[in-house]
Amino acid sequence: MSINSKQSVKCPQCGQMSDVTVWNSITVSDSPDLKTDLLAGKVNMFRCPSCSHTALMPTPMLYHDEAKRLMISFSPTNDPVLKQQLFDNVKNSSRESGELEKLIGYNLRFITDYNELLEKILIFDNGFNDKAIEVIKLMILSQDVDKSEQRICRFGKCENGSIEFMIHDFIENNIYTSSVPEDTYDKIYNSLIESGMKPYSFDWEVVDSSYATRLLNGFNNDL
Ligand SMILES: [Zn+2]
């Protein structure tokens, strides 16, 4: 079930008060239109009716796609210490409530960045597993090691047997694209499965570049 609440928000820019609908939970099967709005970056985004200032609402949100067996817990924060605390809270409450036992065969993801949330949804919508995609993103960024720190690589789209990634360079202030054949994804995915990676979760997971680095170093999630 999709759940929302109304909040009165004071614009940090001009001080104008306005009402914002905040979504705490989105279930895709109930609310396909809401998913469209989310992918357009409109959900939980405050937009001041007076001065047009926009800002992400600091509200946690649960995204549930029953058909894809995907659940994403989104808690917006830039603070790495808080991120770890929130992640621990999600894991503990999911275990204590017995919810975890009901989510067998699910992919459970914990996310703190809005763009990353949208990227995850797109990856699973295209029928890919984000663990293999994160490994490919590492490989793309490692082609130019000197600049990998100043770049972010994101899944773009899949078309005509080719997966397109967008590479944003913050120093050069440029966006590049890089394409990888779908066959390459299949090979990487299969070799990760052979080496013990499970295509579903046993607990909430943060699947990012550090996760991909650990995967390449032989770590897997079947513990
Ligand atoms: Zn304003």
py3Dmol code that shows the C-alpha trace and the ligand (Angstrom):
import py3Dmol

protein = """\
ATOM      1  CA  MET A   1       0.000   0.000   0.000  1.00  0.00           C
ATOM      2  CA  SER A   2       1.253   3.479  -0.835  1.00  0.00           C
ATOM      3  CA  ILE A   3       1.164   5.837   2.130  1.00  0.00           C
ATOM      4  CA  ASN A   4       1.490   9.602   2.251  1.00  0.00           C
ATOM      5  CA  SER A   5       1.111  12.490   4.650  1.00  0.00           C
ATOM      6  CA  LYS A   6       0.711  16.245   4.287  1.00  0.00           C
ATOM      7  CA  GLN A   7       3.373  18.517   5.702  1.00  0.00           C
ATOM      8  CA  SER A   8       3.480  22.257   6.091  1.00  0.00           C
ATOM      9  CA  VAL A   9       6.855  23.467   4.882  1.00  0.00           C
ATOM     10  CA  LYS A  10       8.515  26.859   5.194  1.00  0.00           C
ATOM     11  CA  CYS A  11      10.585  27.658   2.103  1.00  0.00           C
ATOM     12  CA  PRO A  12      14.262  27.982   3.176  1.00  0.00           C
ATOM     13  CA  GLN A  13      14.745  30.547   0.409  1.00  0.00           C
ATOM     14  CA  CYS A  14      11.830  32.995   0.774  1.00  0.00           C
ATOM     15  CA  GLY A  15       9.989  31.912   3.940  1.00  0.00           C
ATOM     16  CA  GLN A  16       6.643  31.223   2.213  1.00  0.00           C
ATOM     17  CA  MET A  17       4.594  28.423   3.844  1.00  0.00           C
ATOM     18  CA  SER A  18       3.100  25.708   1.645  1.00  0.00           C
ATOM     19  CA  ASP A  19       1.640  22.190   1.948  1.00  0.00           C
ATOM     20  CA  VAL A  20       3.651  19.306   0.541  1.00  0.00           C
ATOM     21  CA  THR A  21       2.476  15.713   0.045  1.00  0.00           C
ATOM     22  CA  VAL A  22       5.197  13.451   1.349  1.00  0.00           C
ATOM     23  CA  TRP A  23       5.284   9.766   0.393  1.00  0.00           C
ATOM     24  CA  ASN A  24       6.476   7.368   3.099  1.00  0.00           C
ATOM     25  CA  SER A  25       5.794   4.225   1.132  1.00  0.00           C
ATOM     26  CA  ILE A  26       5.276   3.423  -2.558  1.00  0.00           C
ATOM     27  CA  THR A  27       3.906   0.082  -3.708  1.00  0.00           C
ATOM     28  CA  VAL A  28       4.283  -0.077  -7.480  1.00  0.00           C
ATOM     29  CA  SER A  29       1.298  -2.379  -8.157  1.00  0.00           C
ATOM     30  CA  ASP A  30      -1.068   0.107  -6.415  1.00  0.00           C
ATOM     31  CA  SER A  31       0.411   3.279  -7.823  1.00  0.00           C
ATOM     32  CA  PRO A  32       1.954   3.066 -11.309  1.00  0.00           C
ATOM     33  CA  ASP A  33       1.481   6.839 -11.779  1.00  0.00           C
ATOM     34  CA  LEU A  34       3.376   7.508  -8.586  1.00  0.00           C
ATOM     35  CA  LYS A  35       6.287   5.461  -9.913  1.00  0.00           C
ATOM     36  CA  THR A  36       6.282   7.586 -13.092  1.00  0.00           C
ATOM     37  CA  ASP A  37       6.443  10.711 -10.914  1.00  0.00           C
ATOM     38  CA  LEU A  38       9.250   9.189  -8.861  1.00  0.00           C
ATOM     39  CA  LEU A  39      11.335   8.393 -11.959  1.00  0.00           C
ATOM     40  CA  ALA A  40      10.745  11.976 -13.101  1.00  0.00           C
ATOM     41  CA  GLY A  41      12.279  13.136  -9.799  1.00  0.00           C
ATOM     42  CA  LYS A  42       9.013  14.652  -8.527  1.00  0.00           C
ATOM     43  CA  VAL A  43       8.262  12.517  -5.457  1.00  0.00           C
ATOM     44  CA  ASN A  44       9.196  14.023  -2.073  1.00  0.00           C
ATOM     45  CA  MET A  45      10.670  17.004  -3.882  1.00  0.00           C
ATOM     46  CA  PHE A  46       9.595  20.332  -2.398  1.00  0.00           C
ATOM     47  CA  ARG A  47       8.953  23.083  -4.924  1.00  0.00           C
ATOM     48  CA  CYS A  48       8.116  26.517  -3.533  1.00  0.00           C
ATOM     49  CA  PRO A  49       4.990  27.949  -5.238  1.00  0.00           C
ATOM     50  CA  SER A  50       6.315  31.446  -4.607  1.00  0.00           C
ATOM     51  CA  CYS A  51      10.011  31.410  -5.629  1.00  0.00           C
ATOM     52  CA  SER A  52      10.347  27.945  -7.312  1.00  0.00           C
ATOM     53  CA  HIS A  53      13.114  26.890  -4.926  1.00  0.00           C
ATOM     54  CA  THR A  54      13.382  23.076  -4.954  1.00  0.00           C
ATOM     55  CA  ALA A  55      14.720  20.745  -2.282  1.00  0.00           C
ATOM     56  CA  LEU A  56      14.442  17.078  -1.394  1.00  0.00           C
ATOM     57  CA  MET A  57      12.257  16.437   1.667  1.00  0.00           C
ATOM     58  CA  PRO A  58      14.250  14.653   4.405  1.00  0.00           C
ATOM     59  CA  THR A  59      11.629  11.893   4.665  1.00  0.00           C
ATOM     60  CA  PRO A  60      12.507   8.186   4.554  1.00  0.00           C
ATOM     61  CA  MET A  61      10.591   6.196   1.942  1.00  0.00           C
ATOM     62  CA  LEU A  62      10.057   2.522   1.232  1.00  0.00           C
ATOM     63  CA  TYR A  63       9.775   1.451  -2.412  1.00  0.00           C
ATOM     64  CA  HIS A  64       8.182  -1.936  -3.019  1.00  0.00           C
ATOM     65  CA  ASP A  65       7.911  -3.698  -6.387  1.00  0.00           C
ATOM     66  CA  GLU A  66       6.227  -7.032  -5.650  1.00  0.00           C
ATOM     67  CA  ALA A  67       6.479  -8.310  -9.253  1.00  0.00           C
ATOM     68  CA  LYS A  68      10.256  -7.767  -9.329  1.00  0.00           C
ATOM     69  CA  ARG A  69      10.717  -8.810  -5.707  1.00  0.00           C
ATOM     70  CA  LEU A  70      12.515  -5.566  -5.070  1.00  0.00           C
ATOM     71  CA  MET A  71      12.354  -3.474  -1.927  1.00  0.00           C
ATOM     72  CA  ILE A  72      14.359  -0.296  -1.506  1.00  0.00           C
ATOM     73  CA  SER A  73      14.648   1.539   1.783  1.00  0.00           C
ATOM     74  CA  PHE A  74      15.517   5.156   1.043  1.00  0.00           C
ATOM     75  CA  SER A  75      16.770   7.453   3.832  1.00  0.00           C
ATOM     76  CA  PRO A  76      18.159  10.705   2.459  1.00  0.00           C
ATOM     77  CA  THR A  77      21.449  11.765   4.081  1.00  0.00           C
ATOM     78  CA  ASN A  78      24.968  12.831   3.067  1.00  0.00           C
ATOM     79  CA  ASP A  79      26.479  11.962   6.434  1.00  0.00           C
ATOM     80  CA  PRO A  80      28.413   8.650   6.352  1.00  0.00           C
ATOM     81  CA  VAL A  81      28.101   8.116  10.138  1.00  0.00           C
ATOM     82  CA  LEU A  82      24.341   8.700  10.101  1.00  0.00           C
ATOM     83  CA  LYS A  83      24.086   6.474   7.018  1.00  0.00           C
ATOM     84  CA  GLN A  84      25.590   3.546   8.923  1.00  0.00           C
ATOM     85  CA  GLN A  85      23.260   4.142  11.901  1.00  0.00           C
ATOM     86  CA  LEU A  86      20.174   4.308   9.690  1.00  0.00           C
ATOM     87  CA  PHE A  87      21.288   1.159   7.849  1.00  0.00           C
ATOM     88  CA  ASP A  88      21.711  -0.691  11.171  1.00  0.00           C
ATOM     89  CA  ASN A  89      18.240   0.517  12.271  1.00  0.00           C
ATOM     90  CA  VAL A  90      16.611  -0.783   9.080  1.00  0.00           C
ATOM     91  CA  LYS A  91      18.320  -4.182   9.461  1.00  0.00           C
ATOM     92  CA  ASN A  92      17.410  -4.493  13.155  1.00  0.00           C
ATOM     93  CA  SER A  93      13.771  -3.440  12.823  1.00  0.00           C
ATOM     94  CA  SER A  94      13.257  -5.690   9.792  1.00  0.00           C
ATOM     95  CA  ARG A  95      14.629  -8.668  11.720  1.00  0.00           C
ATOM     96  CA  GLU A  96      12.757  -7.899  14.965  1.00  0.00           C
ATOM     97  CA  SER A  97       9.390  -7.376  13.247  1.00  0.00           C
ATOM     98  CA  GLY A  98       9.723 -10.710  11.418  1.00  0.00           C
ATOM     99  CA  GLU A  99       9.437  -8.862   8.078  1.00  0.00           C
ATOM    100  CA  LEU A 100      12.754 -10.237   6.842  1.00  0.00           C
ATOM    101  CA  GLU A 101      11.504 -13.851   6.914  1.00  0.00           C
ATOM    102  CA  LYS A 102       8.667 -12.910   4.573  1.00  0.00           C
ATOM    103  CA  LEU A 103      10.988 -11.415   1.972  1.00  0.00           C
ATOM    104  CA  ILE A 104      12.602 -14.605   0.692  1.00  0.00           C
ATOM    105  CA  GLY A 105      13.945 -14.265  -2.845  1.00  0.00           C
ATOM    106  CA  TYR A 106      13.855 -10.469  -2.615  1.00  0.00           C
ATOM    107  CA  ASN A 107      16.533  -7.951  -3.426  1.00  0.00           C
ATOM    108  CA  LEU A 108      16.678  -5.583  -0.445  1.00  0.00           C
ATOM    109  CA  ARG A 109      18.570  -2.348  -0.929  1.00  0.00           C
ATOM    110  CA  PHE A 110      19.408   0.497   1.415  1.00  0.00           C
ATOM    111  CA  ILE A 111      19.976   3.843  -0.333  1.00  0.00           C
ATOM    112  CA  THR A 112      20.704   7.384   0.891  1.00  0.00           C
ATOM    113  CA  ASP A 113      21.045   9.228  -2.442  1.00  0.00           C
ATOM    114  CA  TYR A 114      17.989  10.200  -4.528  1.00  0.00           C
ATOM    115  CA  ASN A 115      19.732   9.727  -7.897  1.00  0.00           C
ATOM    116  CA  GLU A 116      20.972   6.341  -6.780  1.00  0.00           C
ATOM    117  CA  LEU A 117      17.409   5.382  -5.835  1.00  0.00           C
ATOM    118  CA  LEU A 118      16.185   6.224  -9.343  1.00  0.00           C
ATOM    119  CA  GLU A 119      19.159   4.402 -10.895  1.00  0.00           C
ATOM    120  CA  LYS A 120      18.424   1.208  -8.910  1.00  0.00           C
ATOM    121  CA  ILE A 121      14.797   1.214 -10.061  1.00  0.00           C
ATOM    122  CA  LEU A 122      15.901   1.603 -13.703  1.00  0.00           C
ATOM    123  CA  ILE A 123      18.468  -1.202 -13.393  1.00  0.00           C
ATOM    124  CA  PHE A 124      15.899  -3.690 -12.069  1.00  0.00           C
ATOM    125  CA  ASP A 125      13.219  -2.442 -14.513  1.00  0.00           C
ATOM    126  CA  ASN A 126      15.618  -3.327 -17.341  1.00  0.00           C
ATOM    127  CA  GLY A 127      15.961  -6.846 -15.952  1.00  0.00           C
ATOM    128  CA  PHE A 128      19.510  -6.455 -14.645  1.00  0.00           C
ATOM    129  CA  ASN A 129      21.029  -7.179 -11.263  1.00  0.00           C
ATOM    130  CA  ASP A 130      22.706  -4.125  -9.733  1.00  0.00           C
ATOM    131  CA  LYS A 131      25.603  -6.164  -8.316  1.00  0.00           C
ATOM    132  CA  ALA A 132      26.878  -7.014 -11.818  1.00  0.00           C
ATOM    133  CA  ILE A 133      26.087  -3.460 -12.988  1.00  0.00           C
ATOM    134  CA  GLU A 134      28.197  -2.010 -10.140  1.00  0.00           C
ATOM    135  CA  VAL A 135      31.118  -4.230 -11.217  1.00  0.00           C
ATOM    136  CA  ILE A 136      30.792  -2.959 -14.810  1.00  0.00           C
ATOM    137  CA  LYS A 137      30.683   0.655 -13.537  1.00  0.00           C
ATOM    138  CA  LEU A 138      33.967   0.037 -11.665  1.00  0.00           C
ATOM    139  CA  MET A 139      35.501  -1.365 -14.853  1.00  0.00           C
ATOM    140  CA  ILE A 140      34.386   1.695 -16.844  1.00  0.00           C
ATOM    141  CA  LEU A 141      35.808   4.141 -14.269  1.00  0.00           C
ATOM    142  CA  SER A 142      39.071   2.179 -14.021  1.00  0.00           C
ATOM    143  CA  GLN A 143      39.729   2.834 -17.719  1.00  0.00           C
ATOM    144  CA  ASP A 144      40.862   6.295 -16.619  1.00  0.00           C
ATOM    145  CA  VAL A 145      42.196   5.634 -13.103  1.00  0.00           C
ATOM    146  CA  ASP A 146      43.569   9.166 -12.599  1.00  0.00           C
ATOM    147  CA  LYS A 147      40.087  10.632 -13.001  1.00  0.00           C
ATOM    148  CA  SER A 148      38.008   7.939 -11.306  1.00  0.00           C
ATOM    149  CA  GLU A 149      37.809   9.958  -8.065  1.00  0.00           C
ATOM    150  CA  GLN A 150      36.233  12.939  -9.799  1.00  0.00           C
ATOM    151  CA  ARG A 151      33.684  10.907 -11.749  1.00  0.00           C
ATOM    152  CA  ILE A 152      30.363   9.265 -11.075  1.00  0.00           C
ATOM    153  CA  CYS A 153      29.117   6.561 -13.409  1.00  0.00           C
ATOM    154  CA  ARG A 154      25.389   5.792 -13.622  1.00  0.00           C
ATOM    155  CA  PHE A 155      23.287   3.304 -15.529  1.00  0.00           C
ATOM    156  CA  GLY A 156      21.528   5.102 -18.378  1.00  0.00           C
ATOM    157  CA  LYS A 157      19.525   2.745 -20.574  1.00  0.00           C
ATOM    158  CA  CYS A 158      19.619  -0.496 -22.518  1.00  0.00           C
ATOM    159  CA  GLU A 159      18.978  -0.390 -26.251  1.00  0.00           C
ATOM    160  CA  ASN A 160      19.745  -2.696 -29.209  1.00  0.00           C
ATOM    161  CA  GLY A 161      21.770  -5.113 -27.109  1.00  0.00           C
ATOM    162  CA  SER A 162      23.912  -2.385 -25.625  1.00  0.00           C
ATOM    163  CA  ILE A 163      23.933  -0.888 -22.116  1.00  0.00           C
ATOM    164  CA  GLU A 164      24.651   2.818 -21.943  1.00  0.00           C
ATOM    165  CA  PHE A 165      26.254   4.413 -18.894  1.00  0.00           C
ATOM    166  CA  MET A 166      26.491   8.126 -18.138  1.00  0.00           C
ATOM    167  CA  ILE A 167      29.774   9.375 -16.686  1.00  0.00           C
ATOM    168  CA  HIS A 168      29.652  12.708 -14.914  1.00  0.00           C
ATOM    169  CA  ASP A 169      33.014  14.405 -14.420  1.00  0.00           C
ATOM    170  CA  PHE A 170      32.750  17.038 -11.663  1.00  0.00           C
ATOM    171  CA  ILE A 171      36.096  18.719 -12.355  1.00  0.00           C
ATOM    172  CA  GLU A 172      35.752  18.917 -16.133  1.00  0.00           C
ATOM    173  CA  ASN A 173      32.018  19.596 -15.646  1.00  0.00           C
ATOM    174  CA  ASN A 174      31.183  17.231 -18.484  1.00  0.00           C
ATOM    175  CA  ILE A 175      28.992  14.224 -19.093  1.00  0.00           C
ATOM    176  CA  TYR A 176      30.247  11.343 -21.228  1.00  0.00           C
ATOM    177  CA  THR A 177      28.539   8.138 -22.243  1.00  0.00           C
ATOM    178  CA  SER A 178      30.072   4.700 -22.382  1.00  0.00           C
ATOM    179  CA  SER A 179      28.420   1.630 -23.869  1.00  0.00           C
ATOM    180  CA  VAL A 180      28.893  -1.997 -22.926  1.00  0.00           C
ATOM    181  CA  PRO A 181      27.410  -4.911 -24.910  1.00  0.00           C
ATOM    182  CA  GLU A 182      24.689  -6.833 -23.070  1.00  0.00           C
ATOM    183  CA  ASP A 183      26.780  -9.982 -23.706  1.00  0.00           C
ATOM    184  CA  THR A 184      29.468  -8.520 -21.442  1.00  0.00           C
ATOM    185  CA  TYR A 185      26.869  -8.075 -18.699  1.00  0.00           C
ATOM    186  CA  ASP A 186      25.776 -11.724 -19.135  1.00  0.00           C
ATOM    187  CA  LYS A 187      29.392 -12.957 -18.890  1.00  0.00           C
ATOM    188  CA  ILE A 188      30.109 -10.897 -15.761  1.00  0.00           C
ATOM    189  CA  TYR A 189      26.790 -11.844 -14.155  1.00  0.00           C
ATOM    190  CA  ASN A 190      27.359 -15.561 -14.817  1.00  0.00           C
ATOM    191  CA  SER A 191      30.916 -15.503 -13.513  1.00  0.00           C
ATOM    192  CA  LEU A 192      29.786 -13.692 -10.336  1.00  0.00           C
ATOM    193  CA  ILE A 193      27.067 -16.328  -9.821  1.00  0.00           C
ATOM    194  CA  GLU A 194      29.648 -19.101 -10.359  1.00  0.00           C
ATOM    195  CA  SER A 195      31.910 -17.511  -7.775  1.00  0.00           C
ATOM    196  CA  GLY A 196      29.104 -17.605  -5.173  1.00  0.00           C
ATOM    197  CA  MET A 197      27.171 -14.354  -5.556  1.00  0.00           C
ATOM    198  CA  LYS A 198      23.448 -14.789  -4.890  1.00  0.00           C
ATOM    199  CA  PRO A 199      21.007 -12.893  -7.147  1.00  0.00           C
ATOM    200  CA  TYR A 200      18.837 -12.077  -4.126  1.00  0.00           C
ATOM    201  CA  SER A 201      19.354 -10.870  -0.554  1.00  0.00           C
ATOM    202  CA  PHE A 202      19.511 -12.513   2.855  1.00  0.00           C
ATOM    203  CA  ASP A 203      19.383  -9.146   4.551  1.00  0.00           C
ATOM    204  CA  TRP A 204      19.313  -5.455   3.617  1.00  0.00           C
ATOM    205  CA  GLU A 205      22.327  -4.580   1.472  1.00  0.00           C
ATOM    206  CA  VAL A 206      24.162  -1.469   0.342  1.00  0.00           C
ATOM    207  CA  VAL A 207      25.204  -2.269  -3.221  1.00  0.00           C
ATOM    208  CA  ASP A 208      27.605   0.433  -4.383  1.00  0.00           C
ATOM    209  CA  SER A 209      31.180   0.740  -5.663  1.00  0.00           C
ATOM    210  CA  SER A 210      32.647  -0.520  -2.355  1.00  0.00           C
ATOM    211  CA  TYR A 211      30.359  -3.536  -2.578  1.00  0.00           C
ATOM    212  CA  ALA A 212      31.570  -4.195  -6.150  1.00  0.00           C
ATOM    213  CA  THR A 213      35.198  -3.896  -4.994  1.00  0.00           C
ATOM    214  CA  ARG A 214      34.542  -6.470  -2.253  1.00  0.00           C
ATOM    215  CA  LEU A 215      32.824  -8.773  -4.797  1.00  0.00           C
ATOM    216  CA  LEU A 216      35.879  -8.602  -7.065  1.00  0.00           C
ATOM    217  CA  ASN A 217      38.064  -9.452  -4.065  1.00  0.00           C
ATOM    218  CA  GLY A 218      36.178 -12.700  -3.579  1.00  0.00           C
ATOM    219  CA  PHE A 219      33.562 -11.685  -1.033  1.00  0.00           C
ATOM    220  CA  ASN A 220      30.059 -13.037  -1.551  1.00  0.00           C
ATOM    221  CA  ASN A 221      26.724 -12.709   0.213  1.00  0.00           C
ATOM    222  CA  ASP A 222      25.865 -16.343   0.945  1.00  0.00           C
ATOM    223  CA  LEU A 223      26.802 -16.067   4.629  1.00  0.00           C
TER     224      LEU A 223
END
"""
ligand_1 = """\
1
ZN
Zn 10.278 30.105 -1.756
"""
view = py3Dmol.view(width=600, height=400)
view.addModel(protein, "pdb")
view.setStyle({"model": 0}, {"cartoon": {"style": "trace"}})
view.addModel(ligand_1, "xyz")
view.setStyle({"model": 1}, {"stick": {}})
view.zoomTo()
view.show()
